[in-house]
Amino acid sequence: MKPKVYIITLNYKNWYDTIECLESVLRNDYPNYQVIVIDNNSPNNSMEYLKAWAEGKIDIWVDPRNPLRKLSFPPVPKPVPYVYYTREEAEKGGNPDLEKKLEREVPEGITTKYPIVFIQSGDNLGFAGGNNLGMKYALAKNDFKYIWILNNDTVVEKEALSEMVKTFKEKDGKIGMVGSKLIRYYNPEKLQALCGTKRINWKTGNYGEYICPDCDSLITDKEPFEIMGYVIGASMLIKKELIKDIGFFDDAYFMWAEESDFCFRALKNGWKLYCCPTSVIYHKEGGSSEEGNIKNFLWFVKRRPSFHRFIITGYLTNRNGIYFVKKHFGYRGLVKFFLGKFLKIQIKSIVAILLLDDNKFARIRILLKGIKDGFLGRMGKPDGL
């Protein structure tokens, strides 16, 4: 029998994306998996929409012109049985007896044999805390081999999970994590990246460059390969033994850079990270209006983040980057980091804000606050999220 995989996807307000993701996941060809959906206390009643979808009361519409429609449409058979847990119930392992009874109600036409697990976190725990909650539930049950962290703004090819599991089986036994080939959902002729970064290099201020970012070619390489950087959190298959060895995501980050930290700790403990190019995920990152608008000044043209998103791209990038370096390299490393490329990046960012953005001085204050809070260790959920 194939080892069990828990698939954890985190929802915050975007229940529509989550349903499209689940419709694709429930078609995947791996025979032994259970889905966990954590709602991070969405203020828009997301959990009730997700329950209604599972009960067959609502479905989402996917544009027939969308080339990826076949991955999530037509809807899978309903109702899909589910259990609903609070944070406290989930951390204790839920109700295994109830879940076992519901297995008999799983309809033909979907590829899991288990009910879906819905968990309400009760608070916005961020990427780190939300996924940690799902891992705590899985570890309390202790009936699995791998955990697949999967963004809710994705759809998956049916072989995506089975190909990653195969990588664990066929390659080095010290592999702790495997990533996927990420293709841009709104432009499926371009890669977002091949799994992650080649190397984590804190001196660059961005944890390393993606492997083949925005490649026009979708890359036909099929052989898995080792990476010394980090696996992008949109799709990461993690071995249980790795979690037991290094622990959970560091929830001090809240979101942004927590997967870099997690992978760096894995590498320091002797684990190997692999990329599986035959595991294909379509990622919506960058496709929403939240990203902002195209701005230009003379010859300089660039897509600029909206003010709300700048809380992430400005504040969290600075704060969490400083926290990462201080945590792993101490204050001596932090001084080298700050006086190196980081300072040049800040000057360049401020110039771009003054030339291109709205709320110019508010954005600059956000950048500076991120630097200050990183030095002072003021971590966790930032104001405005």
C-alpha positions in Angstrom: 0.0 0.0 0.0 1.2 3.5 -0.8 2.2 5.6 2.2 -0.4 8.1 3.3 0.0 11.8 2.5 -1.8 14.7 4.1 -2.4 17.6 1.8 -2.6 20.9 3.7 -4.0 23.9 2.0 -4.6 27.2 3.8 -7.5 29.6 3.1 -7.8 33.2 4.0 -10.8 34.9 2.3 -10.1 33.3 -1.1 -12.6 30.5 -0.8 -13.2 30.6 -4.5 -9.6 29.8 -5.3 -9.6 27.1 -2.6 -12.5 25.3 -4.2 -10.9 25.4 -7.6 -7.7 24.0 -6.0 -9.7 21.2 -4.3 -11.5 20.3 -7.4 -8.1 19.6 -9.1 -6.6 17.9 -6.0 -9.5 15.4 -5.8 -8.7 14.2 -9.3 -5.0 13.5 -8.6 -3.8 10.0 -9.2 -2.1 9.2 -5.9 -4.2 6.5 -4.1 -3.7 7.3 -0.5 -4.2 10.9 0.6 -6.3 13.0 2.9 -7.1 16.7 2.4 -6.8 19.2 5.3 -8.2 22.7 4.7 -7.4 25.3 7.4 -9.3 28.6 7.4 -7.3 31.4 9.0 -10.4 33.0 10.5 -11.5 34.6 7.2 -13.8 37.7 7.8 -15.9 36.8 4.7 -17.6 33.6 5.9 -15.2 31.4 3.8 -15.7 28.3 5.9 -19.4 28.2 5.3 -18.8 28.5 1.5 -16.3 25.6 1.7 -18.8 23.5 3.6 -21.6 24.3 1.1 -19.3 23.3 -1.7 -18.5 19.9 -0.1 -22.3 19.4 0.5 -23.0 20.0 -3.2 -24.9 23.3 -2.6 -22.6 25.5 -4.6 -20.0 25.2 -7.4 -17.6 27.6 -9.0 -17.5 28.6 -12.6 -14.3 28.3 -14.6 -14.2 30.2 -17.9 -14.4 27.7 -20.9 -11.6 29.7 -22.6 -9.3 28.9 -19.7 -6.8 26.2 -21.0 -6.5 24.8 -17.4 -10.3 24.3 -17.0 -10.0 20.6 -17.5 -8.0 20.3 -14.3 -10.8 21.4 -12.1 -14.0 21.1 -14.2 -16.6 19.6 -14.4 -17.1 19.4 -10.6 -16.3 16.2 -8.8 -19.3 14.2 -7.4 -20.9 15.6 -4.3 -21.5 15.5 -1.4 -18.0 15.0 -0.2 -18.0 13.9 3.4 -16.1 16.2 5.8 -15.3 16.8 9.5 -15.1 20.2 11.1 -12.7 20.9 13.9 -11.7 23.9 16.0 -8.1 24.6 16.5 -8.1 22.9 19.9 -9.8 19.8 18.6 -7.4 19.6 15.6 -4.3 19.8 17.7 -5.5 16.8 19.7 -6.0 14.7 16.5 -9.7 15.3 15.9 -12.1 12.4 16.0 -10.6 9.4 14.2 -13.6 7.2 14.9 -15.9 9.7 13.1 -13.5 10.0 10.2 -13.4 6.2 9.9 -17.2 6.1 9.7 -17.3 8.8 7.0 -15.0 6.9 4.8 -18.0 4.8 3.7 -19.6 7.9 2.3 -16.9 9.0 0.0 -18.4 9.0 -3.5 -17.0 7.3 -6.5 -15.4 9.7 -9.0 -12.9 11.3 -6.5 -9.6 9.7 -5.7 -9.4 10.0 -2.0 -10.9 7.4 0.4 -11.0 9.8 3.4 -13.3 12.7 4.4 -12.0 16.2 4.0 -10.8 17.8 7.3 -11.9 21.4 7.7 -10.2 23.3 10.6 -11.1 26.7 11.8 -8.0 28.3 13.3 -9.9 31.0 15.2 -7.3 33.7 14.3 -5.2 34.8 11.3 -2.1 32.7 12.1 -0.4 33.5 8.8 1.2 31.0 6.5 3.5 29.6 9.2 1.0 29.2 12.0 -1.8 28.0 9.7 0.2 25.3 8.2 1.7 24.4 11.6 -1.8 23.8 12.8 -2.4 21.3 10.0 0.9 19.5 10.7 0.0 19.3 14.4 -3.2 17.6 13.6 -1.4 15.1 11.3 1.3 14.4 13.8 -1.4 13.8 16.5 -2.9 11.1 14.3 0.5 9.8 13.3 -0.8 7.7 10.4 1.1 9.2 7.5 4.5 9.4 5.8 4.5 12.8 4.0 2.8 16.2 4.2 2.1 18.2 1.1 1.9 21.9 1.7 0.0 23.3 -1.2 -1.1 26.9 -1.8 -4.8 27.4 -2.3 -4.2 29.6 -5.3 -3.0 26.6 -7.4 -4.4 23.9 -9.6 -2.5 20.6 -10.0 -1.8 18.2 -12.8 -3.1 14.7 -11.8 0.4 13.2 -11.5 1.8 16.1 -9.4 1.8 14.2 -6.0 2.7 10.8 -7.3 5.7 12.1 -9.1 7.0 13.8 -5.9 6.5 10.6 -3.9 8.3 8.7 -6.6 11.3 11.0 -6.1 11.5 10.1 -2.5 11.4 6.4 -3.4 14.0 6.5 -6.2 16.6 9.0 -4.9 18.7 9.5 -1.8 17.1 8.3 1.5 18.2 11.5 3.1 15.8 13.6 1.1 13.6 15.5 3.4 11.6 17.7 1.0 10.6 17.7 -2.7 9.2 20.7 -4.7 7.3 21.1 -8.0 7.6 22.9 -11.3 5.5 26.0 -10.8 3.9 27.5 -13.9 2.1 30.8 -14.0 -1.7 30.1 -14.0 -2.5 33.2 -15.9 0.3 32.7 -18.4 0.8 29.0 -18.7 3.5 29.4 -21.3 5.9 30.7 -18.6 7.5 29.2 -15.5 7.3 31.0 -12.2 10.3 28.8 -11.1 11.6 25.3 -11.1 10.7 24.4 -7.5 12.7 27.1 -5.7 16.2 28.5 -5.6 19.6 27.0 -6.4 21.2 28.2 -3.2 20.2 30.2 -0.1 22.6 33.2 0.0 21.7 35.6 2.7 24.2 38.1 1.5 21.9 38.9 -1.5 19.1 40.0 0.7 16.6 37.7 -1.1 17.5 34.2 -0.1 18.8 33.4 -3.6 17.4 33.6 -7.1 14.7 31.3 -8.4 15.8 28.5 -10.7 14.8 29.7 -14.2 12.3 32.5 -13.2 9.8 33.5 -15.9 11.4 31.2 -18.5 9.6 31.4 -21.8 10.3 27.7 -22.3 8.5 25.4 -19.9 11.6 23.2 -19.6 11.3 19.6 -20.6 13.8 18.1 -18.1 12.3 15.2 -16.3 15.1 14.0 -14.0 14.8 15.2 -10.3 17.8 17.1 -9.1 19.1 18.3 -5.8 18.9 22.0 -4.8 20.8 23.8 -2.1 18.4 26.7 -1.8 14.8 26.7 -0.6 11.6 25.0 -1.9 8.9 27.5 -2.7 6.0 27.1 -0.2 3.4 26.9 -2.9 4.2 23.2 -3.2 6.5 21.3 -0.8 6.2 17.6 0.0 7.8 17.1 3.4 8.9 13.8 5.0 7.5 13.2 8.5 11.0 12.5 9.9 12.1 15.9 8.8 9.4 17.7 10.8 10.2 15.6 13.8 13.9 16.5 13.5 13.7 20.3 12.9 10.2 21.2 14.1 7.6 23.4 12.4 7.7 26.6 10.5 8.9 29.5 12.6 5.7 31.4 13.2 7.6 34.5 14.2 7.8 35.3 10.5 3.9 35.1 10.2 4.4 34.9 6.4 7.1 35.6 3.9 10.5 33.9 4.3 9.3 31.1 6.6 9.9 28.5 3.9 13.4 29.8 3.5 14.1 29.4 7.2 12.5 26.0 7.2 14.6 24.8 4.3 17.8 26.4 5.7 17.3 24.5 9.0 16.8 21.3 7.1 20.0 21.8 5.1 21.9 22.6 8.3 20.7 19.3 9.8 22.0 17.3 6.8 18.7 16.8 4.9 18.6 17.0 1.1 16.1 19.0 -0.9 15.0 17.9 -4.4 13.2 19.4 -7.3 10.8 17.2 -9.2 10.2 18.8 -12.7 7.5 16.2 -13.6 5.3 17.5 -10.7 3.5 20.3 -12.3 1.6 23.0 -10.4 -0.1 26.1 -11.9 0.2 29.1 -9.5 -1.9 32.2 -9.5 0.7 34.3 -7.8 0.9 37.7 -9.4 -2.4 37.3 -11.3 -4.7 39.4 -9.1 -5.3 43.1 -9.1 -3.8 43.2 -5.6 -0.4 43.2 -7.3 -1.0 46.7 -8.5 -0.6 48.5 -11.8 2.0 49.0 -14.5 3.8 52.3 -13.8 6.3 54.1 -15.9 8.7 57.0 -15.6 10.7 57.9 -18.7 12.2 54.5 -19.8 11.5 52.8 -16.5 8.4 50.5 -16.7 7.4 48.1 -13.9 4.4 46.5 -12.2 4.1 48.1 -8.8 2.4 46.6 -5.7 -0.8 48.1 -4.4 -0.4 49.9 -1.1 -2.0 47.1 0.9 0.2 44.5 -0.7 3.2 46.7 0.1 2.7 45.8 3.7 4.0 42.3 2.6 6.5 43.2 -0.1 7.9 46.1 1.8 7.5 45.7 5.5 7.7 41.9 5.8 10.6 41.5 3.3 12.7 43.9 5.4 11.7 42.7 8.8 11.8 39.0 8.1 15.1 39.3 6.1 16.8 40.9 9.1 15.3 38.4 11.5 16.5 35.5 9.3 20.1 36.7 9.2 20.2 37.6 12.9 18.7 34.2 13.8 21.2 32.2 11.7 24.3 34.3 11.6 24.2 36.6 14.6 24.9 40.3 14.9 28.2 40.1 13.1 26.5 38.5 10.1 23.7 41.1 10.3 26.1 44.0 10.1 27.8 42.5 7.0 24.3 41.8 5.5 23.0 45.4 6.2 26.1 47.2 4.9 26.2 45.0 1.8 23.6 44.6 -0.9 20.7 45.1 1.5 21.5 48.8 1.9 21.7 49.2 -1.9 18.3 47.5 -2.3 16.7 50.0 0.2 18.1 53.0 -1.6 16.9 51.7 -4.9 13.4 50.9 -3.5 13.0 54.4 -2.0 14.0 56.0 -5.4 11.4 53.8 -7.2 8.7 54.7 -4.7 9.4 58.4 -5.1 9.3 58.1 -8.9 6.4 55.7 -9.4 4.1 55.1 -6.4 1.2 56.6 -4.6 1.4 57.1 -0.8 5.1 57.7 -1.2 6.0 58.7 2.3 3.7 56.1 3.9 5.5 53.4 1.9 8.9 54.7 2.9 7.8 54.6 6.6 6.7 51.0 6.1 10.2 50.1 4.7 11.9 51.8 7.6 9.5 50.3 10.2 10.3 46.8 8.8 14.0 47.4 9.3 13.5 48.8 12.8 11.2 45.9 13.9 13.6 43.3 12.4 16.4 44.7 14.5 14.3 44.9 17.6 12.7 41.4 17.1 9.2 42.7 16.9 7.8 39.7 15.0 4.4 38.0 14.4 1.3 39.4 12.7 1.9 42.9 11.4 -0.7 45.7 11.7 -3.1 45.8 8.8 -3.3 42.1 8.2 
